[in-house]
Amino acid sequence: MQKIAIMGAMPEEVAPILEKLGSYKTTEYAGNKYYEASYKGIEVVVAYSKIGKVFSTLTATTMIEHFGCDRLLFSGVAGAVSPELKVGDLVVATKLSQHDLDITAFGHPYGFVPEGAVFVEADKDMIELSKKVASKMGKSVKEGIIATGDQFVANEERKNWILETFDASALEMEGGSVAVVCNALNVPFFILRSISDAADMDASFSFDEFLESSAIISAEFVMNMVDEIIKN
């Protein structure tokens, strides 16, 4: 039987998903809570990792290795890097990078480590499926590169550097590390972000204000993705 991991970074990002599932079993493991549920004939494991690359790596690995999930969907919020994006817009990651990974002193590009890659590509089938979901919901969804780093970026200069260096549409603090885990363990993954701020000097104010509403938009889309996966 298929077992799907649905992940966020913060309680606000998974609360709307848990609401949709209704009843679930809570398991405490490795310093975190995992919510297990049966949903339309499949098993689902939901968790929020806490913020950042280390916690998201731990949570994604646990969901796959300990709970046996064979597919992972991430729902959450992000800062806009592309000037075309506004609060509430949805971005599907085509590939992800780590913008704060820097061994350029050794002649490597930003985001690269030996035996690694600057970008990790998300699952193409789920990206295709997301177009169907978007059309059914009457939503426009942008596909783009998502850049991940262990910093909340609230700086126009840094934001522009990330845009130029990685050609990123959005930035956040977990997707790139989740991508590395799923890629290494051969688990298809899908990362969706709803824009909560513009990663500029007003980002911290805007983030608090729009976190909940943006998280709800992303969660609704991800649950519709799960419905389509079950159908297919």
C-alpha positions in Angstrom: 0.0 0.0 0.0 1.2 3.5 -0.8 2.4 5.6 2.1 2.7 9.4 1.5 4.7 11.8 3.7 3.3 15.3 3.9 5.7 17.7 5.5 5.9 21.3 6.5 8.4 23.3 8.6 6.0 25.0 11.1 2.8 24.0 13.0 0.9 26.6 10.9 1.9 24.8 7.7 0.6 21.3 8.7 -2.5 22.5 10.8 -4.8 22.8 7.8 -3.7 19.3 6.6 -4.4 17.7 10.0 -7.8 19.4 10.0 -8.6 17.8 6.6 -7.5 14.3 7.9 -9.7 14.6 10.9 -8.5 11.7 13.1 -4.9 10.6 13.4 -2.4 8.9 15.7 0.4 10.9 17.2 3.8 9.1 17.5 6.8 10.8 19.2 10.1 9.8 17.7 13.6 11.4 17.4 12.5 14.6 19.1 9.5 15.2 16.9 5.8 14.4 16.6 4.5 12.4 13.6 0.8 12.2 12.8 -0.3 8.9 11.1 -3.7 8.7 9.4 -5.6 6.6 7.0 -6.9 8.8 4.1 -9.1 7.5 1.3 -7.6 4.1 1.4 -3.9 5.1 1.7 -1.6 5.7 4.7 -0.4 9.2 5.3 2.3 10.5 7.7 2.3 14.2 8.5 5.0 16.2 10.4 6.4 19.7 10.7 10.1 19.5 11.0 10.9 22.8 12.7 12.8 25.5 10.8 16.0 25.0 8.8 18.0 22.5 6.8 19.1 20.2 9.7 15.7 19.6 11.2 14.1 19.2 7.8 16.8 16.6 6.8 16.1 14.7 10.0 12.4 14.7 9.5 12.4 13.8 5.8 14.8 10.9 6.5 12.7 9.7 9.4 9.5 9.7 7.4 11.1 7.6 4.7 13.4 5.3 6.7 11.4 4.9 9.9 7.8 5.3 8.8 8.3 3.7 5.3 6.9 6.6 3.2 7.5 6.1 -0.5 6.6 9.6 -1.7 7.0 13.0 -0.1 5.0 16.2 -0.6 6.1 19.4 1.1 3.6 22.3 1.8 4.7 25.6 3.1 5.4 29.3 2.6 8.3 31.1 1.0 9.8 34.5 0.2 9.5 35.8 -3.4 12.7 36.3 -5.2 11.2 36.8 -8.7 9.6 40.3 -9.0 6.7 38.6 -10.8 5.5 36.9 -7.6 3.2 38.4 -5.0 1.8 37.3 -1.6 -0.4 34.2 -2.0 1.0 33.0 -5.3 1.9 29.4 -5.6 5.4 28.1 -6.7 6.1 24.5 -7.6 9.8 23.6 -7.4 11.3 22.3 -10.6 14.7 22.0 -8.9 16.2 23.2 -5.6 19.6 24.5 -4.5 21.2 25.5 -1.2 22.1 29.2 -1.5 24.2 29.3 1.7 26.5 26.4 0.7 29.7 28.0 -0.2 33.1 26.3 -0.9 33.9 28.7 -3.8 37.3 29.1 -2.2 38.1 25.7 -3.7 37.0 26.7 -7.2 33.5 25.2 -7.0 30.3 27.1 -7.8 27.9 28.3 -5.1 25.6 25.5 -3.8 28.0 22.7 -4.9 29.9 20.1 -2.9 32.1 17.4 -4.5 30.0 14.3 -5.4 26.9 16.5 -5.1 25.2 18.9 -7.4 24.1 22.6 -7.4 20.5 21.6 -8.2 18.3 18.6 -7.3 15.4 18.1 -9.6 11.9 17.4 -8.3 9.6 14.6 -9.5 8.4 15.4 -13.1 5.3 13.3 -12.8 4.1 15.1 -9.8 4.9 18.5 -11.4 2.7 17.4 -14.4 0.0 16.3 -12.0 0.1 19.7 -10.2 -0.9 21.4 -13.5 -4.0 19.3 -13.6 -4.7 20.2 -9.9 -4.1 23.9 -10.6 -6.5 23.9 -13.6 -9.2 22.1 -11.5 -8.8 24.7 -8.7 -8.7 27.6 -11.2 -5.4 28.7 -9.8 -2.3 29.8 -11.6 0.9 28.1 -10.4 4.4 29.2 -11.3 7.1 26.6 -11.8 10.6 27.7 -10.7 13.8 27.1 -8.9 13.6 27.3 -5.1 16.7 28.3 -3.2 17.2 27.1 0.4 19.4 28.4 3.2 19.6 28.6 6.9 18.8 32.3 7.0 15.5 34.2 7.0 16.3 36.6 4.2 15.1 40.1 4.8 17.6 41.9 2.7 17.2 43.3 -0.9 20.9 42.8 -1.7 21.0 39.2 -0.6 17.7 38.5 -2.4 19.0 39.9 -5.7 22.3 37.9 -5.3 20.2 34.7 -5.0 18.2 35.6 -8.0 21.3 36.2 -10.1 23.3 33.3 -8.8 20.6 30.5 -8.9 17.9 32.1 -11.1 15.6 31.3 -8.2 11.9 32.2 -8.1 11.5 31.8 -4.3 13.6 31.2 -1.2 12.9 29.3 2.0 14.7 27.2 4.6 14.0 23.5 4.1 13.3 22.4 0.5 16.9 22.0 -0.7 17.8 19.7 2.1 14.6 17.6 1.7 15.4 17.3 -2.0 18.9 15.9 -1.2 17.4 13.3 1.2 14.7 12.2 -1.3 17.1 12.1 -4.2 19.6 10.0 -2.2 16.9 7.5 -1.1 15.1 7.4 -4.5 11.8 8.8 -3.2 9.8 11.0 -5.5 9.2 14.4 -4.0 7.1 17.5 -4.7 7.7 20.9 -3.0 5.0 23.6 -3.1 5.4 27.0 -1.6 2.9 29.8 -1.2 4.5 33.3 -1.1 4.3 35.0 2.3 6.7 37.9 1.8 9.1 39.5 -0.7 12.3 38.6 1.1 13.1 42.3 1.4 13.4 44.7 4.4 9.6 44.4 5.1 9.8 40.6 5.0 9.5 40.0 8.7 6.3 42.1 9.1 4.8 40.6 5.9 5.7 37.1 6.9 3.8 37.2 10.3 0.8 38.8 8.7 0.5 36.3 5.7 2.0 33.1 7.2 -1.4 31.5 8.1 -3.3 32.5 5.0 -0.4 31.5 2.7 0.0 28.2 4.5 -3.7 27.4 4.1 -3.5 28.0 0.3 -0.5 25.7 0.0 -2.1 23.0 2.2 -5.3 23.0 0.2 -3.3 22.5 -3.0 -1.2 19.7 -1.5 -4.3 17.8 -0.3 -5.8 18.1 -3.8 -2.5 16.6 -5.1 -2.9 13.7 -2.7 -6.4 13.1 -4.1 -5.1 13.0 -7.6 -2.2 10.6 -6.7 -4.8 8.3 -5.1 -7.0 8.5 -8.3 -4.0 7.7 -10.5 
